[in-house]
């Protein structure tokens, strides 16, 4: 499952948000670190939604945006999370996610 994310440079690194998951945000020191952190944040966000009985969103396959010359450095990319087995609670069925990320060896 791929979620589009928006990564913005800040004074201390990068901040990331997920348009399909309002309130799901993270930060990182590098772009790759920010992508790893938001993958974990997406997992946690979806778990909270599931535990609250909310319907998990279907990721939007495309995002329209407009370049803002005053914004600074912005990246629009995606983060992939792997769906685990569905968890059934009463009559509702939902899913838990696991982030999929590649780790570099030192």
N, C-alpha and C positions, 0 to 999 in steps of 0.2 A: 504494500500500500504506500503510495507516494503522496507526500504533502508538499505543496509549494511553500517555500519560506523566503522571507525577505531579510537580508543581512545588511546592516548599516554600520559603517565605521564610526566609532566614538573616540573620545579623547584617550581612552584607556584600552581599547580593543574593538570588539564588535558586539552589537546587540542583534537579536533575531526575534522575529515574530512569525506567526502562522495565520494567514488570513482566514483559513477555514476553522480555526480554533481560537476565537477571541479570548484574550487573556493568557494564552500560552506563549510565554516569552522566555528567553534565555540570553546568556552572554558567553563570550569566549575571547581568549587572547589572540587567536588567529582565526581565519575563516574556517579551517578544518576543525579546530577546537569548538568553534561556535556551532558547526553542523553536528558534531557529536553531542554537544550539550543539548541542542534543541531536540535531537532524536530521543534523548532520555526524558526531556520535558514533555514531548508528545506522548510517550508511553504513560507517564504519570497522569497527564491530563485525561487521556482516554480511560484509564483505570478509575479515576474519580468520577468521570461521567457515567461509566458502567455501574459503579457502586451506588450512584445516586439515582439509577433507573433511567437515565437519559439515553436517547437514541444516539448512537455513534454516527458522526457525519461521514458521508462519502466524499473523499477528497476531490476538489475541483481540478480537472485536468489542465486548465489554463488560467492565467491571471493577466488581466490587462492593467497596464500602468503607464504613467506618463513621466518622462524625465523632468525632474525639477533641478534646474541649474544651481539653486542654493542649497540643495540637499547634501551634496558631498558624495562620497563613495558609497554606492548601493549595489548589492548583488541580489538577483532573483534566481533562485535555484530550487532544488527539491531535496527532501530527505526521505529515505525509504525506511519504513518500519515493517517488520514481519508480523503477520497476524498469528497468534497462538490458537489453540483449540477454543471453540466457543464455550462460554460459561453460561449455563441456564439458571435463571433465578425466577421461580414461579412460572408465569406464562411468557416472560420476556426472554429473549436470547440476545447475548451480546458477546463481545470479544475482548481479549487482552492483547496487548501488542508487545513485541520485543524489538528494540532498535537494532538495525543492521548497520554496523560501521566497520571499517577496516582500520586496524591499528598498525602503526608503523613501529618496527622494532628499532630500539636505540642503536 
